[in-house]
Amino acid sequence: MLLKPFTAYVAGVATVAFAHSCASGEPGKLGFGLGVVTAFLLLAWLLASQDRQQRAGKFLLRLSGAKVNTPAPVTREKTAQEKPQIRKDDSPVFTDVVLALRGMGADKSRARWAAGQATMRLPDGTFDEVFKLAVQALRPLSSRSASA
């Protein structure tokens, strides 16, 4: 956009106007003129991008008291394979496996995912059985095929 050359032009005009007003002895006109130029520059800066235009529009709508409808963010539905269905009252084995995987360096979401996969396959399994399945679920596919 041509905002930088325009700003340079307005700054030049303001400099000439300042010099002229100092020479003529009328500082009142200069103050008014510089105030108008400053307000115009701020408005031009505010409306320089699409994001700022939308933000300014929403601000003016809120200022007028109108209700602003913002769309909800779009989220992708996770499949049953990505997000295992786990009860809210997680079993102690599930919690222990998640903590053990976190202790091994897995991040929280991957540890919960792997522990969920393992507890779905062995709902009544012991810690050792569920932990082994969870570690296998965390291993990359390339290392699974090489060890099999």
N, C-alpha and C positions, 0 to 999 in steps of 0.2 A: 504494500500500500504506500501511498505517497505522504505518509504522516511525517517522516523526518524532513523532507524538503519543505513541507508546509510549515512545520515548526520553525525551521531556520528562517523562512520568509517572514513569519509573524514576529520572530525575535528581532529581525532587522527593522521591520516597521516600528516596533516598540522602541528600538534604540533611536531611530530618526525622530519619532514623536517626542521622546524624552529630551533629546537635544534641542528640538524646536521649541518645546514648552519652556525649557530652562532659559532659552534665549529671549523668548517673548514675555516671560514672567507670568504665565497662566498655569499654575500647577493643578488647579481644580479639574481642568479638562483632561490633563494627563492621568490623574488618579482614576477618573471615571473610565477613560479609555483602557488603561492597564487592567482595571477590574473586569471589563467586558472581555478583553483578550484572554485573561487568565481563565475566566469561566468557560470561554469557548474552547480553549486548549484542554481543560479538564474534561469537558464533554466529548471532545474528539478522541481523547485517550480512552475514555470509558467505553465508547462505542467502536473502538478499533477492531475488535474481534467478535466473532459470533457468540462465543461463550459469555463475554462481557455484556453483549446486547441482551441475551436471554436473562442474565443475572439482573441487569438494570430493569428489564420488563417485569420480572417477578417482584423486585423490590417495589416498583411503582404500584403493582397490583395489590401487594400486601399493605402498602401505605394507604391505598384508597379503601381498604377494608374488604376487597373481593377475595373469594376463596381461590387459592391456587391449587390446581390439580397437577400433582407430579406423578408420572407413571411409576409403578413398582418395578424394581430391577428384574430383569429376565434371568431366571436360573434354570439350569439344566437338570432334568429329573435323573436321579441316579438309579441304575438298574439294581436288581436284587443281588447280582453278583458283586457289584461295587460296594453296596451298603447293606451288610447283613442285618436282619431284623433281630435285635437283641432287646430283651426285656429291660425295663427301667431298673428293676432290682437285679443288677448284674450279680452273677454267682461269684463266690469267693475265688474259685479257680480262674474265672475270666479276669478278675481284677489282679490276681497274682501274676498271671501270664502277661498282662499288659505292663505291669510294673517291671517284670523281668526283661521284657523286650525293650522297655525304655532304658533300663540299666545297661543293656547291650548297645545302646546308641540309636535305636529306632525312634523316629518322631512319633508324637502322640497319635496322630490319625492313622498312620501305617500300623502302629502297634495294636490299636483298637480294631482295625480292619482284619489283621492277621489272627488276632485272638478270637474275633467273631467268627471268622471262617473255620477255625479249628474247633470252637465250641459247637458250631452247627453240625460239624461232622461227628463229633464225639460229645453229645450233650451231658453224658454222665461220666466222662473220662476223668482220670486223675490229672494232677498238675503236670507230671512228666509226659504223659501221652499228649495232652493238649499243647504243651509247650513245644514238643517235637513237631507237631503238625503246624503250629504257628511259625516256627522257624523255617520250615519247608515252604510255607506260603510266602514268606518274606524274601526267600532267595530268588534271584533273577532266573528267568527261564533258561538261559544259556547254561548256568551251572547245574540246573536240575537235569537237563538232558545229558550233560557230560557225566554226572554221577550215576545215572540210571543204567 
